[in-house]
């Protein structure tokens, strides 16, 4: 557990967010919710970038 009493830490949270937001983007696109799709897509890109940086950090 981390200091908030929750399971996992920031790395796990980012991985979960990246996975979940991908599904939300698909849902928004399916229902032609363009603005939501765009905003969720931006969140997806941010989460993926954090995952990429995390992987790069672990390789160093």
Residue pairs with C-beta under 8 A, 6 or more apart in sequence:
1 7
2 8
2 9
8 16
11 54
14 47
14 50
14 51
14 54
15 51
17 43
17 47
18 44
18 47
18 48
18 50
18 51
21 40
21 43
21 44
21 47
22 44
24 40
25 37
25 40
25 41
25 44
28 34
28 36
28 37
28 40
29 37
